[in-house]
Amino acid sequence: MESKFKYQLTEKANDDLDDIVGYIAVELSNSKAASDFLDELQRIIEEACSFPESGAPVSNEFLSNTKVRKKLIGNYIMYYQPDFEEKNIFILRIVYGRRNMDEILRKLDL
């Protein structure tokens, strides 16, 4: 699948990813699950790069004027924003799905 967009993780998304992989690999002692998560994340990112509007739009009072979208990766949610002029996908956060999403969305750096 050829990507028409590139992608970039924000600092928060990069921190999220480090925390998730560390938790799975170290705390849960499951390096295979951590590797599987990274493989699935890469697949989802490639899908978003090929089809930037494929993620579900996020409708939330804190994001009324944005084009933020989300995709599921197992128990996690990847929030991203496509930039059609720059042909770039900005990955804003990757968070556990049972967290307080209003709080997460309130603090997105857009």
C-alpha positions as CSV (number, residue, x, y, z in Angstrom):
1,M,0.0,0.0,0.0
2,E,1.7,3.2,-1.2
3,S,1.5,6.1,1.2
4,K,0.6,9.5,-0.2
5,F,1.2,11.2,3.2
6,K,4.2,11.1,5.6
7,Y,3.7,11.0,9.3
8,Q,5.1,12.7,12.4
9,L,4.6,11.9,16.1
10,T,4.2,14.8,18.4
11,E,6.4,14.8,21.5
12,K,3.4,13.7,23.6
13,A,2.6,10.8,21.2
14,N,6.2,9.7,21.3
15,D,6.1,9.8,25.1
16,D,2.8,7.8,25.0
17,L,4.5,5.2,22.7
18,D,7.5,4.8,25.0
19,D,5.2,4.4,28.0
20,I,3.0,1.8,26.3
21,V,5.8,-0.3,25.0
22,G,7.6,0.0,28.3
23,Y,4.5,-1.1,30.2
24,I,3.8,-4.1,28.0
25,A,7.4,-5.2,27.7
26,V,8.7,-4.5,31.2
27,E,5.7,-4.3,33.6
28,L,3.8,-7.1,31.9
29,S,7.0,-9.0,31.0
30,N,5.6,-9.6,27.5
31,S,8.1,-8.5,24.8
32,K,6.1,-10.4,22.1
33,A,3.0,-8.4,22.9
34,A,5.0,-5.2,22.8
35,S,6.4,-6.1,19.4
36,D,2.9,-7.1,18.1
37,F,1.6,-3.7,19.3
38,L,4.3,-1.9,17.4
39,D,3.6,-3.9,14.2
40,E,-0.1,-3.1,14.5
41,L,0.6,0.5,15.2
42,Q,2.8,0.7,12.1
43,R,0.0,-0.9,10.0
44,I,-2.5,1.6,11.3
45,I,-0.2,4.5,10.6
46,E,0.4,3.3,7.1
47,E,-3.4,3.0,6.6
48,A,-3.9,6.6,7.8
49,C,-1.1,7.8,5.5
50,S,-2.7,6.1,2.5
51,F,-6.3,7.1,3.5
52,P,-6.0,10.2,5.8
53,E,-9.8,10.4,6.4
54,S,-10.2,6.8,7.2
55,G,-10.2,7.3,10.9
56,A,-13.4,8.2,12.7
57,P,-13.8,12.0,13.2
58,V,-13.6,13.0,16.8
59,S,-16.5,15.2,17.9
60,N,-15.8,16.8,21.3
61,E,-16.5,20.2,22.8
62,F,-12.8,20.7,23.2
63,L,-12.1,20.1,19.5
64,S,-14.9,22.0,17.8
65,N,-12.8,23.6,15.0
66,T,-10.3,20.8,14.2
67,K,-10.2,17.8,12.0
68,V,-8.9,15.3,14.5
69,R,-9.5,11.7,13.8
70,K,-9.0,8.5,15.7
71,K,-8.1,4.8,15.0
72,L,-8.1,1.9,17.3
73,I,-5.1,-0.2,18.0
74,G,-6.3,-3.0,20.3
75,N,-7.1,-1.3,23.6
76,Y,-5.5,1.9,22.6
77,I,-6.7,4.9,20.6
78,M,-4.5,6.9,18.2
79,Y,-5.5,10.5,17.7
80,Y,-4.2,12.1,14.6
81,Q,-4.7,15.2,12.4
82,P,-4.1,15.1,8.6
83,D,-2.6,18.2,7.1
84,F,-3.7,18.1,3.4
85,E,-1.5,21.0,2.3
86,E,1.7,19.5,3.8
87,K,0.6,15.9,3.0
88,N,1.5,14.9,6.6
89,I,-0.3,13.0,9.3
90,F,0.4,14.4,12.8
91,I,0.0,11.7,15.4
92,L,-1.2,13.7,18.4
93,R,-1.6,11.0,21.1
94,I,-1.7,7.2,21.6
95,V,-3.7,6.5,24.8
96,Y,-5.3,3.6,26.6
97,G,-9.0,3.5,25.6
98,R,-10.3,3.5,29.2
99,R,-8.7,6.8,30.2
100,N,-10.6,10.0,30.6
101,M,-10.8,11.1,27.0
102,D,-12.2,14.6,27.7
103,E,-9.1,15.3,29.8
104,I,-6.9,13.9,27.0
105,L,-8.6,15.9,24.3
106,R,-8.6,19.1,26.3
107,K,-4.8,19.0,26.4
108,L,-4.1,18.1,22.8
109,D,-1.5,20.4,21.2
110,L,-3.0,21.4,17.9
